Amino acid sequence: MREDNKNLIIAIALSLAVLLGWQYFFAAPQAERQRQAAQQAQSTQVNPNAPNAPASPSQAGGASPTVPGTVPSTPSAPTIQTREAALAASPRVAIDTPSIAGSINLRGGRIDDVSLKNYRETVDPKSPIIVLLSPTGVQNPYYAEFGWLGTQAGSLPNQNTVWTADKTSLSSGSPVTLTWQNEQGLVFRRTISVDDKFMFTVKDAVENRGTAPVTLQSYSLVSRHGRPVTLGYYVLHEGMIGVLGDEGLQEITYANLDKKEPISGGNTVGQIWNSVTGGFLGITDKYWAAAVIPDQTQPFQGSFTSQQGQTTDRTYQATIAGASQTLQPGATTEVTQRLFAGAKEVATVDNYHVTYGIKNFDLLIDWGWFYFITKPLFKVLDFFFRLFGNFGIAILLVTVLLKILFFPLANKSYRSMAKMKAVQPEMASIRERYGDDKMKQQQALMELYRKEKINPVAGCWPVLIQIPVFFALYKVLFVTIEMRHAPFFGWIRDLAAPDPTTIFNLFGLLPYNPGAVPVIGHFLMLGVWPIIMGITMWLQMKMNPEPPDPVQKQVFAWMPVIFTFMLGSFPAGLVIYWAWNNLLSVTQQGFIMRRNGVKIELFDNLRKTFSRKPSAAKS
């Protein structure tokens, strides 16, 4: 086997390993997603005659437990209502900002109705806006709650408490204050403000107008009823997320949380962190998140819990509980906490990280293990996007920059490959001279490499360089909301989604979707851009002489076809990057080969490929 072909085989094997690894680890099996969807649908078939779950102590107005894992969570309603009916069932304060529409439930003081004005479910501008938080009574409630735990304090605000509001609406720069007083003379005031993005600030104050001291403990939580259907990608975390002081980033999937050890007895499982300072806790989806944020200077107790209700639903909860404090008669205490409920925009999340000093809040976005590559790559892409207004153009320009950045290494690699081609006659002579004596043949070849200053594995470097960039770009395309529904040109309306066209329905002329075919459907989504990528890969391979070995020749002939089918289900932005990178590599390799006096065999190889082969002589 000739050395240049051996290098090419290694390079192809590395690329194939990358793609197969992606298919195995990152592409979620369709059957698993369908199973989860069916499981969730089954869990919402609630018996309308089933009794309500009994109220927890705090819900009943008695003493509340002090373990954050046992902060009460409201069970799902026995009957499922429409969203409109659930919202109309209690008095509310409207929320209206440039980014958020929704309302605060005055019964319980919860923030349980949040929709994101600037994001829609599909690329169709008329599709519904994204609904993030939902009240109890609807399918899969999802809400944030703030409150107090305490002893000897009488009734404390719970989900049945009806607060009084000083305004009918909450908007940016115009906070609303809720008030309620219990039978022991404790006056509770909750001032809620919101910025023009996704951050709520909640100031909870308690004034003791009674005659005896009371002990109180503030808490905040995000609660989600029923396990949502997740995408199931290995490269993406969905579920519980938080940073807990020096414990650092904690990511627990719904399934793994369900397997945790029981806490506080009963049917609650989870994990608790005691006396940590700084961070946040919440629940994250691919593009959206809801997280509660404590005072970054005060220690708190944090927990992730999963609780099995009387129905088939589970309740997942991220909870923060502050330190206990004694409130003397006539005294007032105040605690400030925050709630992030919205889209995980990079600039917005980074701004909150800096402005409020929230420990590692930027990790709310799943940058992955290659954070040091992925986030800078996004920053560069975003820079070009702001200049040209198109992320597709940004990808093309970043690819050129990467080629320039790695030019010295690639130049050295291609020069070595060019030298390898130049000494092909001498290599053939060595093989002929030593025949079957492989040891002497190898020694002679190594001496030739040393004399001509050739690195026999240099051809692998371009592929090795491309692998981390490939993963980083894939991560950026997959997890950043800025790439969601980002158009290129023509039929590419979402760079984060696969090319919507496919040759198997004549690019939309035939009325069926090949992607719906079980098991192999994603391989049949062979759109225009994957085909372009396959052609550019084929051209790149034709830059090299055809191998004399028939087996190698067949492998090289089929490799572009295999890659084309495999990349058909990748995000269109990644396929565009690969195709553009191939074209740049062909140009770069041709330029370097010409400078080194090596004949470019591209056109000769193309002619051989399409020339009519002579028929075999008849015997």
C-alpha positions as CSV (number, residue, x, y, z in Angstrom):
1,M,0.0,0.0,0.0
2,R,1.4,3.4,-1.0
3,E,2.1,5.8,1.9
4,D,-0.1,8.6,0.6
5,N,-3.0,6.2,0.2
6,K,-2.3,4.9,3.7
7,N,-2.6,8.4,5.0
8,L,-5.8,9.0,3.2
9,I,-7.3,5.8,4.6
10,I,-6.3,7.0,8.1
11,A,-7.9,10.4,7.4
12,I,-11.1,8.8,6.1
13,A,-11.2,6.4,9.1
14,L,-11.0,9.3,11.5
15,S,-13.7,11.2,9.7
16,L,-15.9,8.1,9.7
17,A,-15.3,7.6,13.4
18,V,-16.5,11.2,14.0
19,L,-19.7,10.7,12.0
20,L,-20.4,7.2,13.5
21,G,-19.8,8.6,16.9
22,W,-22.3,11.4,16.2
23,Q,-24.9,8.9,15.1
24,Y,-24.4,6.7,18.2
25,F,-24.0,9.3,20.9
26,F,-25.9,12.4,19.6
27,A,-28.7,11.3,17.3
28,A,-31.5,10.2,19.6
29,P,-33.2,7.0,18.6
30,Q,-36.6,7.8,17.2
31,A,-38.1,4.8,19.0
32,E,-37.0,6.2,22.4
33,R,-38.5,9.6,21.6
34,Q,-41.8,8.0,20.6
35,R,-41.7,5.9,23.8
36,Q,-41.3,9.0,26.0
37,A,-44.1,10.8,24.1
38,A,-46.4,7.8,24.7
39,Q,-45.4,7.6,28.3
40,Q,-46.2,11.3,28.8
41,A,-49.5,11.0,27.0
42,Q,-50.4,8.1,29.2
43,S,-49.5,10.0,32.4
44,T,-51.9,12.8,31.5
45,Q,-54.9,10.5,31.3
46,V,-56.0,11.4,34.8
47,N,-59.1,9.8,36.3
48,P,-61.6,12.6,36.7
49,N,-63.1,10.8,39.7
50,A,-59.8,10.5,41.5
51,P,-59.6,12.4,44.8
52,N,-57.3,15.4,45.4
53,A,-54.0,14.6,47.1
54,P,-54.1,15.7,50.8
55,A,-52.6,19.1,51.5
56,S,-49.2,19.3,53.0
57,P,-48.8,21.0,56.4
58,S,-48.0,24.4,54.9
59,Q,-50.8,24.1,52.5
60,A,-53.1,23.5,55.3
61,G,-51.8,26.4,57.2
62,G,-49.8,24.6,59.9
63,A,-46.1,24.5,60.6
64,S,-44.0,24.0,57.6
65,P,-41.0,21.6,57.3
66,T,-37.6,23.1,57.1
67,V,-35.9,20.7,54.7
68,P,-36.0,22.3,51.2
69,G,-36.7,18.9,49.7
70,T,-40.0,18.9,51.5
71,V,-41.1,22.4,50.5
72,P,-44.7,21.6,49.3
73,S,-45.5,21.1,45.7
74,T,-49.1,21.3,44.5
75,P,-50.4,18.1,42.9
76,S,-51.8,18.3,39.5
77,A,-55.5,19.0,39.3
78,P,-57.7,15.9,39.0
79,T,-59.2,17.2,35.8
80,I,-57.4,18.9,32.9
81,Q,-58.7,22.3,31.9
82,T,-58.0,24.5,28.9
83,R,-55.3,27.1,29.5
84,E,-57.9,29.8,29.2
85,A,-60.1,28.2,31.9
86,A,-57.2,27.7,34.3
87,L,-56.1,31.3,34.0
88,A,-59.7,32.6,34.4
89,A,-60.2,30.6,37.6
90,S,-58.3,33.0,39.8
91,P,-57.6,36.8,40.0
92,R,-54.4,37.8,38.2
93,V,-52.0,40.7,37.6
94,A,-51.1,40.9,33.9
95,I,-47.5,40.9,32.7
96,D,-46.6,42.9,29.6
97,T,-43.0,43.6,28.6
98,P,-41.2,43.8,25.3
99,S,-40.2,40.1,25.7
100,I,-42.9,38.5,28.0
101,A,-46.7,38.2,28.0
102,G,-48.4,36.5,30.9
103,S,-49.7,37.0,34.4
104,I,-49.1,36.5,38.1
105,N,-51.6,34.4,40.0
106,L,-52.9,36.3,43.0
107,R,-54.1,33.0,44.4
108,G,-50.8,31.8,45.8
109,G,-48.7,34.7,44.4
110,R,-47.1,32.4,41.8
111,I,-45.5,33.4,38.6
112,D,-47.2,30.7,36.5
113,D,-48.1,32.2,33.2
114,V,-45.2,33.3,31.0
115,S,-45.1,33.3,27.2
116,L,-42.2,34.5,25.1
117,K,-43.3,37.2,22.6
118,N,-40.3,37.0,20.3
119,Y,-40.1,33.2,19.8
120,R,-42.5,31.0,17.9
121,E,-43.0,27.3,17.7
122,T,-42.0,27.0,14.0
123,V,-40.4,29.1,11.3
124,D,-43.9,30.2,10.3
125,P,-44.3,33.8,11.6
126,K,-47.9,33.0,12.2
127,S,-47.3,30.0,14.5
128,P,-48.1,30.3,18.2
129,I,-45.6,32.0,20.5
130,I,-43.6,29.8,22.9
131,V,-45.4,29.1,26.2
132,L,-42.9,28.6,29.0
133,L,-44.8,28.6,32.4
134,S,-48.3,27.3,33.0
135,P,-50.6,27.2,36.0
136,T,-52.0,24.2,37.8
137,G,-55.1,22.8,36.2
138,V,-53.6,22.5,32.8
139,Q,-51.6,19.6,31.4
140,N,-48.1,19.6,32.9
141,P,-48.1,22.7,35.1
142,Y,-44.8,24.6,35.3
143,Y,-44.4,27.6,37.7
144,A,-42.2,29.5,40.1
145,E,-43.1,30.1,43.7
146,F,-41.7,32.3,46.5
147,G,-42.6,32.1,50.2
148,W,-41.8,31.5,53.8
149,L,-41.4,28.5,56.1
150,G,-41.7,29.0,59.8
151,T,-42.7,27.9,63.3
152,Q,-45.0,29.6,65.8
153,A,-45.9,32.0,63.0
154,G,-49.5,31.1,62.4
155,S,-50.8,30.7,58.9
156,L,-48.2,31.3,56.2
157,P,-48.9,32.2,52.6
158,N,-49.7,29.1,50.5
159,Q,-51.1,28.2,47.1
160,N,-54.7,29.1,48.4
161,T,-53.7,32.5,49.8
162,V,-55.4,35.4,47.9
163,W,-53.0,38.4,47.8
164,T,-54.0,42.0,47.3
165,A,-52.2,43.8,44.5
166,D,-51.7,47.6,44.2
167,K,-51.8,47.4,40.4
168,T,-53.5,45.5,37.7
169,S,-50.4,45.0,35.5
170,L,-46.7,44.5,35.7
171,S,-44.4,46.0,33.2
172,S,-40.7,46.9,32.8
173,G,-40.0,49.8,35.2
174,S,-43.4,49.5,36.9
175,P,-43.3,46.9,39.8
176,V,-46.3,45.6,41.5
177,T,-46.7,45.0,45.3
178,L,-48.8,42.1,46.8
179,T,-49.8,42.2,50.4
180,W,-51.4,39.7,52.8
181,Q,-51.8,39.6,56.7
182,N,-52.2,36.5,58.9
183,E,-54.1,36.1,62.1
184,Q,-51.0,36.7,64.3
185,G,-50.3,40.1,62.9
186,L,-47.6,39.2,60.3
187,V,-47.8,41.4,57.3
188,F,-46.4,40.0,54.1
189,R,-45.4,42.3,51.3
190,R,-44.1,41.0,48.0
191,T,-42.7,43.5,45.4
192,I,-42.2,42.0,42.0
193,S,-40.4,43.8,39.2
194,V,-39.3,42.7,35.8
195,D,-36.8,44.0,33.2
196,D,-37.3,44.2,29.4
197,K,-35.9,40.6,29.0
198,F,-36.5,37.6,31.3
199,M,-35.4,38.5,34.8
200,F,-37.9,39.0,37.7
201,T,-36.8,40.5,41.0
202,V,-38.9,39.4,44.0
203,K,-38.5,41.3,47.3
204,D,-40.3,39.5,50.1
205,A,-40.8,41.5,53.3
206,V,-42.4,40.5,56.6
207,E,-43.4,42.9,59.3
208,N,-44.2,41.4,62.7
209,R,-47.1,43.4,64.2
210,G,-47.8,40.7,66.7
211,T,-46.6,40.4,70.3
212,A,-44.3,37.4,70.1
213,P,-41.1,36.7,68.1
214,V,-41.4,34.3,65.1
215,T,-38.8,32.2,63.2
216,L,-39.0,32.4,59.5
217,Q,-37.1,30.9,56.5
218,S,-37.5,32.2,53.0
219,Y,-37.7,29.8,50.0
220,S,-38.1,29.9,46.3
221,L,-38.6,27.1,43.8
222,V,-39.3,26.1,40.3
223,S,-41.8,23.2,40.0
224,R,-42.7,21.1,36.9
225,H,-45.4,18.5,37.0
226,G,-45.0,15.5,34.7
227,R,-41.8,14.5,32.9
228,P,-41.5,16.4,29.6
229,V,-40.6,14.6,26.4
230,T,-36.9,15.4,26.0
231,L,-34.9,15.3,22.7
232,G,-32.6,12.6,24.3
233,Y,-29.4,13.8,22.7
234,Y,-26.2,12.9,24.4
235,V,-24.7,16.2,23.5
236,L,-27.6,18.2,25.2
237,H,-28.6,18.4,28.8
238,E,-32.3,18.7,29.6
239,G,-33.6,18.6,33.2
240,M,-32.4,20.0,36.5
241,I,-29.5,22.4,36.4
242,G,-27.7,24.6,38.9
243,V,-24.6,26.0,40.3
244,L,-24.2,25.5,44.1
245,G,-21.3,27.5,45.4
246,D,-18.0,25.6,45.4
247,E,-19.9,22.4,44.4
248,G,-19.9,23.9,40.9
249,L,-22.2,23.0,38.0
250,Q,-24.8,20.3,38.7
251,E,-26.8,18.7,35.9
252,I,-29.2,15.9,36.6
253,T,-31.6,14.5,34.0
254,Y,-35.2,13.6,34.9
255,A,-34.5,9.9,34.7
256,N,-31.4,10.1,36.9
257,L,-33.3,12.3,39.5
258,D,-36.0,9.6,39.8
259,K,-33.2,7.1,40.8
260,K,-31.9,9.2,43.7
261,E,-32.2,8.1,47.3
262,P,-35.3,9.0,49.3
263,I,-35.2,12.2,51.3
264,S,-37.4,13.4,54.2
265,G,-39.3,10.1,54.0
266,G,-42.3,9.4,51.9
267,N,-42.3,9.3,48.2
268,T,-39.8,12.1,47.6
269,V,-36.3,11.4,46.2
270,G,-33.5,13.8,45.3
271,Q,-30.3,15.5,46.4
272,I,-29.7,18.3,48.9
273,W,-26.7,20.6,49.2
274,N,-26.3,22.4,52.6
275,S,-24.8,25.8,53.3
276,V,-23.6,26.8,49.9
277,T,-23.1,30.4,48.8
278,G,-23.6,31.7,45.2
279,G,-25.3,30.2,42.2
280,F,-28.7,29.3,41.0
281,L,-31.1,26.3,40.6
282,G,-33.6,25.6,38.0
283,I,-34.9,23.5,35.1
284,T,-33.6,23.7,31.6
285,D,-34.9,22.8,28.2
286,K,-32.9,23.0,25.0
287,Y,-33.6,26.7,24.4
288,W,-35.6,27.8,27.5
289,A,-35.1,27.7,31.2
290,A,-36.6,28.7,34.5
291,A,-34.2,29.3,37.4
292,V,-34.4,30.8,40.9
293,I,-31.5,32.9,42.1
294,P,-30.7,33.6,45.8
295,D,-28.8,36.4,47.3
296,Q,-25.2,35.7,46.1
297,T,-23.7,36.7,49.4
298,Q,-25.8,34.6,51.8
299,P,-25.6,30.8,52.4
300,F,-28.6,28.7,51.3
301,Q,-29.8,25.2,51.2
302,G,-30.5,23.8,47.7
303,S,-32.2,20.7,46.4
304,F,-33.4,18.9,43.4
305,T,-36.4,16.6,44.1
306,S,-38.7,14.2,42.3
307,Q,-42.0,13.4,44.0
308,Q,-44.5,10.8,43.0
309,G,-48.1,12.0,43.3
310,Q,-51.3,10.0,43.6
311,T,-51.6,10.2,39.8
312,T,-49.0,8.8,37.5
313,D,-47.4,12.2,37.2
314,R,-44.2,13.1,39.0
315,T,-43.3,16.6,40.2
316,Y,-39.8,17.8,39.6
317,Q,-38.6,20.7,41.8
318,A,-35.6,22.9,42.2
319,T,-35.7,24.6,45.6
320,I,-33.7,27.2,47.5
321,A,-34.2,27.8,51.2
322,G,-32.5,30.6,53.1
323,A,-31.2,30.6,56.6
324,S,-33.7,30.7,59.5
325,Q,-34.1,34.1,61.2
326,T,-36.0,35.3,64.2
327,L,-38.2,38.3,63.8
328,Q,-39.0,40.3,66.9
329,P,-42.3,42.1,67.5
330,G,-42.2,45.4,65.6
331,A,-39.3,44.4,63.4
332,T,-39.3,43.9,59.6
333,T,-37.1,41.5,57.5
334,E,-36.7,41.5,53.7
335,V,-35.2,39.0,51.3
336,T,-34.5,39.6,47.6
337,Q,-34.5,36.7,45.2
338,R,-34.7,36.5,41.4
339,L,-36.3,34.4,38.8
340,F,-35.0,33.9,35.3
341,A,-37.8,32.7,33.0
342,G,-37.1,32.9,29.3
343,A,-34.9,32.2,26.3
344,K,-31.3,31.3,26.9
345,E,-29.9,34.1,24.7
346,V,-26.1,34.2,25.0
347,A,-25.8,38.0,25.4
348,T,-28.7,38.2,27.9
349,V,-27.4,35.4,30.1
350,D,-23.9,36.8,30.0
351,N,-25.3,40.2,31.0
352,Y,-27.1,38.8,34.0
353,H,-24.0,36.9,35.0
354,V,-22.1,40.2,35.1
355,T,-24.8,42.6,36.2
356,Y,-26.1,40.6,39.2
357,G,-22.8,38.8,39.9
358,I,-24.6,35.4,39.6
359,K,-22.0,32.7,40.1
360,N,-21.4,30.9,36.7
361,F,-24.8,31.9,35.4
362,D,-23.3,31.7,31.9
363,L,-23.3,27.9,32.3
364,L,-27.1,27.9,32.0
365,I,-26.2,27.5,28.3
366,D,-24.9,24.0,27.7
367,W,-21.5,24.9,26.1
368,G,-20.2,21.4,26.8
369,W,-16.8,20.1,27.7
370,F,-15.1,22.1,24.9
371,Y,-16.4,25.4,26.5
372,F,-13.1,27.1,25.7
373,I,-13.6,26.4,22.0
374,T,-17.4,26.5,21.6
375,K,-18.2,29.8,23.2
376,P,-15.4,31.8,21.5
377,L,-16.5,30.2,18.2
378,F,-20.0,31.5,18.8
379,K,-18.7,34.9,19.7
380,V,-16.9,35.1,16.3
381,L,-20.0,33.9,14.5
382,D,-22.2,36.4,16.3
383,F,-19.7,39.2,15.4
384,F,-20.1,38.4,11.7
385,F,-23.8,38.0,12.0
386,R,-24.1,41.5,13.4
387,L,-22.1,42.8,10.5
388,F,-23.9,40.9,7.7
389,G,-27.2,39.9,9.3
390,N,-26.9,36.2,8.2
391,F,-25.5,33.4,10.2
392,G,-24.9,31.3,7.0
393,I,-22.5,34.0,5.7
394,A,-21.0,34.1,9.2
395,I,-20.2,30.4,9.0
396,L,-18.6,30.8,5.6
397,L,-16.4,33.7,6.8
398,V,-15.4,31.8,10.0
399,T,-14.4,28.8,7.9
400,V,-12.1,31.1,5.9
401,L,-10.7,32.5,9.1
402,L,-10.0,29.0,10.4
403,K,-8.3,28.1,7.2
404,I,-6.1,31.2,7.6
405,L,-5.4,30.5,11.2
406,F,-4.3,26.9,10.5
407,F,-2.6,27.6,7.2
408,P,0.9,27.1,8.5
409,L,0.1,23.6,9.8
410,A,-2.0,22.7,6.7
411,N,0.6,24.2,4.4
412,K,3.3,21.9,6.0
413,S,0.9,19.0,5.7
414,Y,0.1,19.5,2.0
415,R,3.7,20.2,1.2
416,S,4.7,16.9,2.7
417,M,1.9,15.2,0.7
418,A,3.2,17.0,-2.4
419,K,6.7,15.8,-1.8
420,M,5.3,12.3,-1.2
421,K,3.8,12.4,-4.7
422,A,7.0,13.7,-6.2
423,V,9.0,10.7,-4.9
424,Q,6.5,8.2,-6.1
425,P,8.9,6.8,-8.8
426,E,11.6,6.3,-6.2
427,M,9.2,4.6,-3.8
428,A,8.0,2.2,-6.6
429,S,11.7,1.5,-7.4
430,I,12.3,0.6,-3.7
431,R,9.4,-1.7,-3.6
432,E,10.5,-3.4,-6.8
433,R,14.1,-3.7,-5.7
434,Y,13.4,-5.4,-2.3
435,G,10.4,-7.4,-3.4
436,D,9.0,-9.4,-0.4
437,D,11.6,-8.2,2.1
438,K,9.3,-5.9,4.0
439,M,11.9,-4.9,6.6
440,K,14.5,-3.7,4.1
441,Q,11.8,-2.1,2.1
442,Q,10.5,-0.2,5.1
443,Q,14.1,0.9,6.1
444,A,14.7,2.2,2.6
445,L,11.4,4.1,2.6
446,M,12.2,5.7,6.0
447,E,15.6,6.7,4.7
448,L,14.0,8.3,1.7
449,Y,11.6,10.2,4.0
450,R,14.5,11.5,6.1
451,K,16.5,12.6,3.0
452,E,13.5,14.4,1.4
453,K,12.2,15.7,4.8
454,I,8.8,14.0,4.4
455,N,6.4,13.3,7.3
456,P,4.5,10.2,6.2
457,V,1.5,11.0,8.6
458,A,1.3,14.6,7.7
459,G,-1.8,14.0,5.6
460,C,-3.8,13.3,8.8
461,W,-3.4,16.8,10.3
462,P,-6.1,18.6,8.2
463,V,-8.6,16.0,9.4
464,L,-7.4,16.1,13.0
465,I,-7.7,19.9,13.0
466,Q,-11.2,19.8,11.6
467,I,-12.6,17.4,14.2
468,P,-12.7,19.8,17.3
469,V,-13.9,22.6,15.0
470,F,-16.6,20.2,13.7
471,F,-17.8,19.3,17.2
472,A,-17.7,23.0,18.4
473,L,-19.7,24.2,15.4
474,Y,-22.2,21.4,15.8
475,K,-22.6,22.3,19.5
476,V,-23.1,26.0,18.6
477,L,-25.7,25.2,16.0
478,F,-27.4,22.8,18.3
479,V,-27.7,24.6,21.6
480,T,-27.6,28.3,21.0
481,I,-31.0,29.9,20.5
482,E,-29.5,32.5,18.1
483,M,-29.1,29.7,15.6
484,R,-32.7,28.5,16.0
485,H,-34.8,29.4,13.0
486,A,-31.8,31.4,11.6
487,P,-32.2,31.4,7.7
488,F,-29.5,31.2,5.1
489,F,-30.6,31.7,1.5
490,G,-33.2,30.0,-0.7
491,W,-34.9,27.0,0.9
492,I,-32.7,27.0,4.1
493,R,-34.9,28.7,6.6
494,D,-33.3,27.1,9.7
495,L,-29.5,26.5,9.9
496,A,-30.0,24.5,13.0
497,A,-32.3,22.0,11.2
498,P,-31.4,19.5,8.4
499,D,-31.8,20.6,4.8
500,P,-35.6,20.2,4.3
501,T,-35.3,19.0,0.7
502,T,-34.6,15.5,-0.3
503,I,-33.9,13.8,-3.6
504,F,-36.2,10.9,-2.6
505,N,-39.3,13.0,-3.2
506,L,-37.8,15.0,-6.0
507,F,-37.1,17.9,-3.7
508,G,-40.7,18.3,-2.7
509,L,-42.4,17.5,-6.0
510,L,-43.8,14.2,-4.7
511,P,-46.2,14.5,-1.7
512,Y,-44.6,12.3,0.9
513,N,-41.9,12.6,3.6
514,P,-39.1,10.1,3.3
515,G,-37.9,11.1,6.8
516,A,-41.0,9.4,8.3
517,V,-39.7,6.0,7.1
518,P,-38.9,3.9,10.3
519,V,-35.3,3.3,11.2
520,I,-33.7,4.6,8.0
521,G,-35.8,7.7,7.5
522,H,-33.1,10.2,8.7
523,F,-30.7,8.6,6.1
524,L,-33.2,9.4,3.3
525,M,-33.3,13.1,4.1
526,L,-30.7,13.7,1.3
527,G,-31.1,17.3,0.5
528,V,-29.4,19.7,-1.9
529,W,-26.7,20.8,0.5
530,P,-25.7,17.3,1.5
531,I,-25.4,16.4,-2.2
532,I,-23.2,19.5,-2.7
533,M,-21.1,18.4,0.2
534,G,-20.7,14.9,-1.3
535,I,-19.6,16.4,-4.6
536,T,-17.0,18.6,-3.0
537,M,-15.7,15.6,-1.0
538,W,-15.5,13.6,-4.2
539,L,-13.6,16.4,-5.9
540,Q,-11.2,16.6,-3.0
541,M,-10.5,12.9,-3.2
542,K,-9.9,13.2,-7.0
543,M,-7.0,15.5,-6.2
544,N,-5.0,12.4,-5.5
545,P,-4.1,9.7,-7.9
546,E,-6.3,6.6,-7.9
547,P,-4.9,3.8,-5.8
548,P,-3.7,0.8,-7.8
549,D,-5.3,-1.6,-5.3
550,P,-8.9,-2.5,-6.4
551,V,-10.1,-2.7,-2.8
552,Q,-8.8,0.7,-1.9
553,K,-10.2,2.1,-5.1
554,Q,-13.7,0.9,-4.2
555,V,-13.4,2.2,-0.7
556,F,-12.5,5.7,-2.0
557,A,-15.2,5.6,-4.6
558,W,-18.0,4.9,-2.1
559,M,-16.7,7.1,0.8
560,P,-18.3,10.4,-0.5
561,V,-21.6,8.5,-1.0
562,I,-21.6,7.2,2.5
563,F,-20.7,10.6,4.0
564,T,-23.4,12.3,1.9
565,F,-26.1,10.0,3.4
566,M,-24.8,10.3,6.9
567,L,-24.6,14.1,6.8
568,G,-28.1,14.4,5.4
569,S,-29.6,14.5,8.9
570,F,-27.0,17.0,10.3
571,P,-27.9,20.7,10.8
572,A,-27.8,22.5,7.4
573,G,-25.3,25.0,8.8
574,L,-22.8,22.2,9.6
575,V,-23.2,20.7,6.1
576,I,-22.7,24.1,4.5
577,Y,-19.5,24.5,6.6
578,W,-18.2,21.1,5.5
579,A,-18.9,21.7,1.8
580,W,-17.3,25.1,1.9
581,N,-14.3,23.7,3.9
582,N,-13.9,21.0,1.2
583,L,-13.8,23.6,-1.6
584,L,-11.3,25.7,0.3
585,S,-9.2,22.6,0.9
586,V,-9.2,21.7,-2.8
587,T,-8.1,25.2,-3.6
588,Q,-5.4,25.3,-0.9
589,Q,-4.1,21.8,-1.8
590,G,-3.9,22.7,-5.5
591,F,-2.1,25.9,-4.8
592,I,0.5,24.2,-2.6
593,M,1.0,21.3,-5.0
594,R,1.6,23.7,-7.9
595,R,4.1,25.7,-5.9
596,N,6.0,22.4,-5.2
597,G,6.1,21.5,-8.8
598,V,3.7,18.5,-8.4
599,K,1.2,17.8,-11.2
600,I,-2.4,18.3,-10.1
601,E,-4.2,15.2,-11.2
602,L,-7.8,16.4,-10.6
603,F,-8.8,16.7,-14.2
604,D,-7.0,13.6,-15.3
605,N,-8.7,11.6,-12.6
606,L,-12.1,13.1,-13.5
607,R,-11.5,12.1,-17.2
608,K,-10.6,8.5,-16.1
609,T,-13.7,8.3,-14.0
610,F,-16.1,9.3,-16.8
611,S,-14.2,7.8,-19.7
612,R,-15.8,4.6,-21.2
613,K,-13.8,1.6,-20.1
614,P,-12.8,-0.8,-22.9
615,S,-14.8,-4.0,-22.8
616,A,-12.9,-7.1,-22.0
617,A,-11.5,-9.1,-24.9
618,K,-13.6,-12.0,-25.9
619,S,-12.1,-15.4,-25.5
